[in-house]
Amino acid sequence: MINIWLINQYSYPPGKSNWRRHFDLFKNFPKENYNIDVICGSFVHDRKEEILSKGEKYRLINSEGIKYHILSGILYKSKIVRMLSMIQFFFKVLFFSKKLKDKPDIIYASSPHPFNGLAGMYLARKYKCPFVLEIRDLWPETWVAMGATTKKSIIYKVFAYIEKVLYKNADKIITLTANKDYYISVGVDEKKVEIVSNGVDLEKYDSLLKEESPVKLLENKFNVLYTGAHGTANCLDNILEVAKLIKNDDIVFNFIGEGEKKEELIKKSEEYNLKNVRFYPPINKNLIPNTLKNGDVMIVVAKNTPLYKYGISFNKIFEYFASSKPIIFSGNVANDMVKEANAGISVEAENIEKIKEAVLSLYSVSKSEREVLGKNGRKYVEENYDTKVLSKKIEKIILNLLEDKNV
């Protein structure tokens, strides 16, 4: 039996969050061969709600053989308090780990923030086992790209130092980027780096198609859908500008989700007096398949940032491929999957005129032509990004590490 400890403050049990990368990947591991313990926090970042009840310090949830150890922590709204919650989680993991009876054969720390990685590095040294570091966001480079800090700031320098320490001590780095260029640029041996993108559980996705969506799109309209976060990085104001330019009442832009920019977007839509834009609250991830099924075209706009020269791995884009609907993608990225799959129309980042042309182009072609593009996307995700395919990649990496250790 191989014991895996997975450390990630934001890796919640299914149903508690729309984030489920690790569940979708590790649930496919043979139960007779693996024992998987996930250590996570109680505050669900994407839903801003608690898993634990008031006064509850810990809870164990077993989901399809994966054990989730949920630790209490600080509730946060500001970036400063969020930082404190990261540091608190680091120490809580170290103390809690002593209570786990099955000692780890491998430690897998996922890094939406680097304190997960620091905890993993420390425990891997303590238990003398291989340390896998998964990089979800390129900290602190992401902060710089989004304008949250500069390379001259103290916080950048601190996180850059932590980043180098983690890269040096990891036995293997798993990245979601499209290439290894960034890691090579900071001195990491490319043999240490493996690429395992996000993806979609197609079996689960298809099983949920009959779940009725609470989102009721306007009938007899050409519905363009966006689902997910309404934040700075999502550039949804670009889509509003496109809606303003399009003088066709048959084309409706639908925004489903939540985020710090949502109120601002709603206000701007009202100022523009846009009758072709509709906003919906966030929905449970299980309702996404049926929601997408009722749309005509999906849309993703990626911020124009040098960071994306290393590639993207947006969760929503894999769901869009799974929906068999054509996709409009705006972005300057290393891996333009929509173009590669011939699953829609790709244009340069944040080019409002080109996005408008893409919308009108897909509106003007026949339904059968759009169906061809959608089927191309579905075939592409089946072959490359089904979580069953990605799970096998992760398992192979783990087995190779354990084999190397025992040689």
N, C-alpha and C positions, 0 to 999 in steps of 0.2 A: 504493500500500500504506500503510495507516494503522498506525503502531506504537503500541501501548498498553503502558505499564508499569503493572502492578498490584502494589501493595505491601501485604502483609498477612502478619504473622508466622505467622498461623494458617490461611492458605489453602493447604492441602496437596494433593498429587496425589490423584486418586481411588483408593480402596483403602487409603490410608494413614490415613484418618480418616473419621469419620461426618459431618464438616462438609464440604459440597461446594457451597455456594451459588455461588461464583464459577466453578467448573468447569461447573455446570449452566447458568449464564447465558451464559458466554462461548463454550462449545463450539458454540453455535448461530450464532455470527457467521460470515459467509461467509469461508472460508479464503483465497480468492483476493483478498480485500479487506483482511484484517487480519493483523497479526503481533502476537501477544500473549505478553508475557514476565511471568511471575509471580515475584516475589521473596518467599520465605517462609523460615521457620525449620525446623530439623531436629527439634526436640522437639515431639512431637504432644501437644498439651494435653489433648485428651479421652481419649487412650489411655495417656498417661504413658509413652511409649516413643519411641525415637529412630529417625529414618529413616536417618541416616548411621551408618556403622560407626565403631568406636573409631579415633580418629586421622584420620578422613576430615574434610576441611574444607569440601568443596563437592561437589555432584552435580547434574547436569542430567537431568531426566526430561521426556520429551515425551509428553503424553497428548492424543491426538486433535488434534494441531496446536498445543496450548497448551504453551509451554515453562516448566517449573518450575525455578527456580534456588534450590536448597536450601542454606542457609547454616548452618554449625555454630553452636552457642550453648550457653548455660548450661542445665543440667538443674535443675529447681526443684521443690520441694514446698511451701515456705513462701511467703507473700505478699511478703515482703521480697526474697527471691531472685528471685521472678517479676518484681518491679519492676526489678531489676538486669538481668534478661534482656531486658526491653523496651528499656531504655536501650542495652544492648549491640547489640541488633538495629538500632536507629536508626543507630548509627555504622557497623555492618557494611554496611547498605544503601548508605550514602553512599560508602563505599570500593569496594564491589562494582560499583556503577552505572557506574564508569569502564571496566569490562571489557565492558560490553554494546556491541556494534558498531552496532546499530540504535538511533539516537537517538529519543527519544519524541516523538510528535505530541500525546499526551495522557497525563497521569499520573492514575491512579485509585488513591487510597489508602483502604483500608477500616479503620475504626477500632473494632475491639473494644477497642483501647487507643490513646490519642492520639499515641504516638510514631511509629506508622505514618503518621499524618497529618502530623506534623512533617517526616518524611523526604520525603513526597510534596510538601509545600509548598516545601521547600528545593530539591528537584530541578526542580520546575516553574519556579521562578524562574531556576535555572541554565540550563535549556534553553529558557526563554521559550515555554512551552507551557501550555495550559489545565490546571487542577488541579481534579479531581473528588474530593470528600471524601464517603465513604460512612460514615454513622454507624450502627453495629450496636447499641451500647449508649450511653445518655446518660450519659457520664462527665462529672463525678463524681457526678451525681445518683443513678445506680444504686447506688453504694456507700452513699450516705446512706440510700436506701430499704431497703437490705438490712442496715442497722445496722453497717456496717463502719467508718464514720467519721461525723463531724458537719460541719456547715457552718462551724463555728468552727475546725476543724483546719487546720494548715498545708498538709497534703496536699490538702485540698479546695480551698483558695485557689489553690494552684499549678496544679492541674488545671483549675480554672475559668478561670484566666488563659489557659492553653494552649488551652482550648476556644474562647474568644473570638477569639484570634489566628487559629486555624484557620478559624473561621466567616467572619472578615473577609477572609481571603486566598483562600478557595475560590471558584472560578468557578461551581461548582454543588455543592450539598449534596444527596446522596441519602439519604433516611431510610427506615427500615423501619417507622416508627410509622404510625398510622392517620390522623394529621392533622399540620398544621404549627404547631400552637398553641405548643409549647415553643419553637421557633425564633423565632417572632414575639415571645414573651415576653422573650427575651434580645436583642431588637433586630435580628434578621436579616430582611432583605427577603424576604417570602414567595415572590417570583418567583424567588429563588435556590434554593428548595427543591423537590425532586421526591420523590414517594413511590414506592418500588419495594420491595414486600414480599418476604419469603421465599415459597417456593412448592415445587412438587414436579414432577419430570420424569416425567410420566405414561407416556410411551412406555417409559422405562427401568423404571419401577415395574411396569407390566403384564408386561414381559418377564421379570421376576424371580419371578412368582407361583408358578412350578413349582419354584423352588429350595427344597429341603426344609429346614425350620426345625429347629434343635436343641432348640427349646423345645417340650416335649411337654405340652400342657395336659391337664388331667383330662377324660376323656370323659364325656358325658352330664351335664355341669354347665353352669351359666350363667357363662361366663368373662368377667370384667371385666379389661381390659388397660391397663396403663400401661407405656410404653417411654421410656427416656431417663435424664437425670441424676437422681440421688438427692441433691439439695442442699437448702439452706435455702429457696431461692426456689420449690421445687417442692411444698412443703407436703404431702408424702406421709404425714405423721403424721395428717393429717385423714382420709385414706382408711383408715388403720388404725383410727381411732376409729369410722368407719362400719362397718367389718368387725366390730368388737366389738359394735356395736348390733344388727346383723342376725343374727337367730337362725334362719338358713336354710342348711342344709348344702349346698344345691344351688347357692348363689351363691359363687363363688370369685374372690378378688382376686389378680391376677398382676402382680408388679413385675419388669420386665426392664431391667437397666442397672446403673450404678455411680455412686458419688459419696460425698462425705464424710459423709453422713448414713446410709448404708446399714447399717453395723454397728449403729448406734443403733436403726434401724427394726427390724432383725432381733431385737435384744434386747427391744424393746418388744413385738413380736409374740409372743415366747416368754413374756414376763411375763404377757401377756393370755391365753396359752394358746389362740391363734387357730388353729383347724384349717382355716379358710377363706382363708388367706393363703399365697401361695407366692412365693419370691424366686428369680430366675434371674440368671446373670451377663450382662454386656453381650454383644450379638451384632453381627456385621458388618451394616452398613446394607443390604447386598444381601439379607439374610435377613428384613428387616422385613416386606416385602409378604406372604410366605407365613405369617409369624407372626400378623399382624393378621387374615389371612383366616380363621384358625382360632378367633378370638375372637368374642364376641357383642356386646360393648359396649366402647368406648374411653373413657378418663377423663382429664381434665386439671383440675388445681386450681391457680389462679393466686393468688399471695400478695396479701393485701389491702393494697395500697400506692397512694398518690396518683400514683405514677409511671405507673401504667397508664391514667390518664386521657388519656394521649397514644396509647394503643393497644398492642397486642401483635402479635408475628409469630413465634410459636413454630413451629419446624420440624416438630415432631411432629404439630401439629394439621392440617397439610396432608397428611401421610401418612395420618392418620386419615380425612380426607375421601376420599382416594384409595381407601381400603379398602372403601368402600361400607358401612361399619358405623356405627350410631348412636353419638353422642358425648354424654357428660355433661361439661358445662363449668361450673366454679365460678369466678367472677371478676367483679370490678367494673372493666370496661374500656370504652374508647371504642368499640371495634369488636368486638362480640360476634358473631363469624362464625357460630357454631353456631346462634344465634337467627336471624340474617339468612338463613341457608341453610335453616332449618327442618330441621336435620340431627340433632336430638336434644333434650336438655333442658338449659337454662341456669338456674343458680341463683346467688345472691349469693356473694361470696367467703368461703371458709372457714366456711360455714354447714353444720355437720356434719349437722344434722337434715334440712336441705333436700337435701343430697347423698344421704343415706340414702333419702329419699322418691323421688328421681330414679332411683336404682338399682332400688328395688322397683317403680316404675312401669314401667320398661322390661322388667323381669323378668316382670311380669304381663300385658303386652300380647302379642299373637300375633307369631309370627315374621314374618309378612307385613307387619305394621304397622312392625316394626323395619326391614324391608327398604326400605320406602317412605322412611323417614328417612335411611337409608344412601344410597339413590339420589339423594336431594336434595343430600346433601353432595358426592357424586361430580360431579353436574352443576355445582354451584357452583364447585368447584375447577377443573373443565375450562374453564369460561368466564372465570375470573378469575385463577387462580394456577398454571396450567401454566407451567413455565419457558420454554416457547417464546413465550408471551404476554409474560412479564416481560423476556425477552431483547430483544424488539423495542422495549420501552420504553427500556432501557439504550442500545441502539444509536441510537435517535432522539435521546436526550440528547447523546450523544457527537458525532453528526453536526451537530447544531445548534450546539454549542460551536465546532466546527472551522469551520463556515460563518461564525459571528459573528467569529471571529478573522481570517478572510480577507477580510471585507467592508472 
